[in-house]
Every structure is written in structure tokens, then in C-alpha cells.
């Protein structure tokens, strides 16, 4: 939980709030199909992910890991870079918490559902 002291007291921002921000950013990003619904044990990262959104706070700096399924037909690298920029900017703008890294694991690609 991130705590900021102000002249009139302190403000605490829960990691759950940061996860909600990330979920909202992902839902508004073109080319994102869904979050990974299971743990990414073979992610290629040093430690397996226990959840599709993991946030670590150290010394008022956040590191965000997200595991997503993207839509088939999109430039995967472009979508991943957009996720990185939008997650970082949104968390920093809304909370004032610095974000040093946003790591994106593209777990799968899926056909976009049609309405």
C-alpha cells in the first residue's frame, strides 16, 4: 500500500486500486482481447506469475507485470507498447506513483468476437 504524507494527513493507495486502473486501461486499449485467466507458469520470466496483473511497490516506485491475450490481426508489438505507455501514464497521472517498468506478457492471440 502506497502512503503519501500531506500537510493535512496521509493518503494511502491500495495495490488493488492500481490493479483496477490497469484493468480499465486494458479494456480501453484496441487489440487487447482479455487478461490471461490462468497463471502464466511458463512465462519466460524469472518467476511465474500468480495473477494476470502483478504490481510491486518499492520506495514509492511501481513495477507492473501484465499477462494478456491479444486480438489476432493486430501488430502485437505495437499493442504491447501502447499498453506499456498507457498503463504507466495513467497510474502516474491518477496516483502520483512513479512507474519504472511495465512488463507485458502476450500469452496468446485470439479472434476478436463480433457482436
PAGUTI-105915 format. One record per atom (N, C-alpha, C): residue in three letters; x, y, z. Coordinates in pm, whole numbers, plus 32768, in hexadecimal, padded with zeros to 4 digits. Example, Ala and Ser with C-alpha at 12.3 -4.5 7.8 and 13.67 -1.06 7.14 Angstrom:
BEGIN
ALA85277DC7830C/ALA84CE7E3E830C/ALA85287EB6830C/SER85057F1F82C4/SER85577F9682CA/SER850A80038313/
***
This chain:
BEGIN
UNK80557F8B8000/UNK800080008000/UNK8059807C8000/UNK804380D37FA2/UNK8091814E7F94/UNK805781B97FEF/UNK80AC81F8803E/UNK80818261809A/UNK80CA82E18079/UNK807F834E806D/UNK80B983D18054/UNK8091842D80C5/UNK80F2847380FD/UNK80D684D28167/UNK80B9855B812A/UNK8053859A815C/UNK803186218131/UNK802D867981AD/UNK801B86FB819A/UNK80178755820C/UNK7F9E873C8265/UNK7F3586FF822E/UNK7EBD86E8827D/UNK7EAA865582A4/UNK7F0E8601828D/UNK7F02857482B0/UNK7F46851D8249/UNK7F1C84A18240/UNK7F58844581E0/UNK7EEE840C8183/UNK7F1A83E3810D/UNK7EC383A380AA/UNK7F00831B808C/UNK7EAF82B38095/UNK7EDD822C8076/UNK7E9581FC7FF9/UNK7EE281C77F9C/UNK7EAA81907F21/UNK7EC880FB7F1E/UNK7E6180AB7F1C/UNK7E6F801A7F1E/UNK7E9F7FE77E96/UNK7EE67F777E98/UNK7F117F367E1D/UNK7E977F0A7DCD/UNK7E2A7EEB7E12/UNK7DAE7EC77DCC/UNK7D7B7F397D75/UNK7D8D7FB57DA3/UNK7D6780297D53/UNK7DBC802E7CD4/UNK7E3C80147CE1/UNK7E9580137C6D/UNK7E6E7FA57C0B/UNK7E497F307C3F/UNK7E1A7EC37BE9/UNK7D9C7EEC7B9C/UNK7D417F317BE0/UNK7CC77F607B9F/UNK7CE77FC27B2F/UNK7D46801B7B47/UNK7D7180797ADF/UNK7DA6802B7A67/UNK7DFB7FC77A7F/UNK7E337F777A12/UNK7DC37F3079C5/UNK7D647EF37A0C/UNK7CF47EAF79C9/UNK7CA77F0F796E/UNK7C8D7F8879A0/UNK7C447FEA7950/UNK7C93801578D5/UNK7D15802A78E5/UNK7D69804D7872/UNK7D657FDD780A/UNK7D717F627836/UNK7D6F7EF177D9/UNK7CE97EE67790/UNK7C7C7EFE77D8/UNK7BF87EF47799/UNK7BE27F607730/UNK7C2D7FCE773B/UNK7C1E803D76DC/UNK7C89803B766E/UNK7CE07FD7766D/UNK7D4C7FD1760C/UNK7D267F777598/UNK7D267FAF7520/UNK7D047F6574A7/UNK7D6A7EF67490/UNK7D397E7D7476/UNK7D907E0B745D/UNK7DA17DAF74D4/UNK7D707DDA754A/UNK7D767D8475C0/UNK7CF77D3075C4/UNK7D097CAD75C4/UNK7C967C5375CB/UNK7C697C3F765B/UNK7CC97C1876B2/UNK7CA57BFA773D/UNK7D247BEB7790/UNK7D0F7BE97812/UNK7D7B7BC3786E/UNK7D887B2B786A/UNK7DFD7AF9788A/UNK7E107A697892/UNK7DBE7A367908/UNK7D7579CA78F4/UNK7D1B799A795D/UNK7D5D793579BA/UNK7DD4790A7998/UNK7E1C78AC79EE/UNK7EA878E37A07/UNK7EED78A77A63/UNK7F7578D67A80/UNK7FD078B67A0C/UNK8031790B79F6/UNK808F78F97988/UNK810F78BA79BF/UNK810D783779D0/UNK817F77F37A0D/UNK81F677E979AF/UNK81DE77E2792F/UNK824B77D978CE/UNK825B785E7885/UNK825F78C978D1/UNK825D794E7897/UNK82E17979785B/UNK834D7937787D/UNK83CF7963784F/UNK840B79CC78AD/UNK83BE79F7790F/UNK83F37A557972/UNK84347A0479E0/UNK84847A457A31/UNK84CF79FF7A99/UNK847479B97AFD/UNK840479FA7B1F/UNK83A779BB7B7C/UNK831E79B17B3A/UNK82D879437B4F/UNK825579337B13/UNK81F2799A7B4A/UNK819479C17AF8/UNK812E7A1F7B25/UNK80BD79D37B69/UNK80937A057BDC/UNK802479C87C25/UNK7F9F7A027BF8/UNK7FA17A787BBD/UNK7F287ABD7B91/UNK7F477B087B11/UNK7EE07B2A7AC2/UNK7EFB7B6F7A43/UNK7F2D7BFF7A53/UNK7F177C3A7AC7/UNK7F4C7CBF7AE4/UNK7F967CB87B68/UNK80177CD07B64/UNK80677CD37BDE/UNK80AB7D5B7BE8/UNK80A47D957C5E/UNK80E07E197C75/UNK81387E117CF1/UNK81B27E407CE2/UNK82117E457D51/UNK82317ED77D6C/UNK82267EFF7DEB/UNK82487F877E13/UNK82C37F837E6C/UNK832A7FCB7E42/UNK83A47FD87E91/UNK83CF806A7E8F/UNK83DE80A57F05/UNK840E812E7F11/UNK83C0818E7EB7/UNK833B81847EBC/UNK82E281DD7E71/UNK82EE81D17DDA/UNK831E815E7DAA/UNK832881437D1B/UNK82E680BC7D00/UNK829280B97C99/UNK8248803F7C77/UNK82867FF97BFF/UNK82807F747C03/UNK829F7F207B90/UNK82207ED17B74/UNK81F27ED47AF8/UNK81747E947AD2/UNK81917E247A70/UNK815B7DAD7A8C/UNK81617D3B7A30/UNK80D27D1A7A08/UNK80B87D107986/UNK80337CEA7957/UNK803F7C7878F2/UNK7FE47C1A78FA/UNK7FDD7BAA789C/UNK7F597BB47853/UNK7F617BC277CE/UNK7EEA7BDC777F/UNK7EE17B7E7707/UNK7E677B7176D6/UNK7E4D7B347655/UNK7E2B7BA775F7/UNK7E6B7BAB7584/UNK7E507C167524/UNK7DFC7BE274B1/UNK7DC27C3D7466/UNK7D6D7C1973F5/UNK7DC17BF9737B/UNK7D9B7B917335/UNK7DDB7B6B72B8/UNK7DCA7BDB7252/UNK7E337BF67206/UNK7E2C7C5A719D/UNK7E687CE071C2/UNK7E8B7CF17240/UNK7ECB7D6E726C/UNK7F627D5B7271/UNK7FAB7DC87266/UNK803D7DC47275/UNK80597DB7730B/UNK80837D407333/UNK80917D1F73C0/UNK80F07D7E7409/UNK81607D9B73CB/UNK81C27DF4740A/UNK81867E7F741F/UNK813A7EB073BE/UNK80FC7F3473CC/UNK80967F37743E/UNK80457ECE7449/UNK7FE17EC774B4/UNK80287EC0753B/UNK80907E6F7545/UNK80DB7E6275C3/UNK81197EE875EB/UNK81527F2F758C/UNK818E7FB175AB/UNK8124801675D4/UNK80AF800E7597/UNK8041806775BF/UNK80148047764D/UNK800C7FC7766F/UNK7FEA7F9F76F8/UNK80507FD97759/UNK80D07FC9773A/UNK813A7FFB7793/UNK812C809177AB/UNK811D80DD7740/UNK8114816F774D/UNK809681997797/UNK8024815E7773/UNK7FA6818977B0/UNK7F9C81627843/UNK7FCC80EA7867/UNK7FCA80C178F4/UNK8023811E7946/UNK809D81357916/UNK80F9818B795E/UNK80C18218796F/UNK809582547902/UNK806182DE7907/UNK7FE582E97960/UNK7F8A82897955/UNK7F0E829179A2/UNK7F2782827A37/UNK7F7882207A5F/UNK7F97820F7AEE/UNK7FDB828D7B24/UNK803E82BF7ADB/UNK808683367B0A/UNK802A83AF7B11/UNK7FD483C27AAC/UNK7F7984357AAC/UNK7F10842E7B1A/UNK7ED983B67B2F/UNK7E6B83A87B8F/UNK7E9983A17C1F/UNK7F12836A7C37/UNK7F3B83507CC1/UNK7FB8839D7CEC/UNK800883C97C8E/UNK808784087CB0/UNK80F483A37CD1/UNK80D683227CC4/UNK813882B97CDD/UNK818A82A67C5E/UNK820E82AB7C6A/UNK826682967BF7/UNK826182047BCD/UNK826481EC7B4B/UNK826781657B13/UNK82EA81557AC8/UNK833F80F97AF5/UNK83C180E87AB5/UNK83BB80887A3F/UNK836180267A47/UNK83577FC179DC/UNK82C97F8F79D0/UNK82A27F737954/UNK82267F297939/UNK824F7EB778DE/UNK824E7E3E7914/UNK82727DC678C8/UNK81F37D867894/UNK81F07D687813/UNK817A7D2D77D4/UNK819C7CA277A2/UNK81517C4077D0/UNK815B7BB7779E/UNK80E47B9F7742/UNK81007B8676C3/UNK80957B627665/UNK808B7ACA766C/UNK80247A9A76AE/UNK80157A0C76C7/UNK7FD779C3764F/UNK7F7F7A087604/UNK7F3979C77597/UNK7EFE7A33753C/UNK7ED97A0A74C3/UNK7E8B7A62746C/UNK7E077A1B744E/UNK7D9D7A6A7446/UNK7D197A317433/UNK7CCA7A8373CF/UNK7C6B7A447390/UNK7C147A8B7332/UNK7BBE7AED7381/UNK7BB07B637348/UNK7B5C7BC97388/UNK7ACA7B9F7377/UNK7A807BA673E7/UNK79F27B8273E1/UNK79A67BEB7395/UNK79447BC1734A/UNK78ED7C217306/UNK78687C24734B/UNK782F7C9A7350/UNK77AF7CAB7398/UNK773A7C7D7345/
***
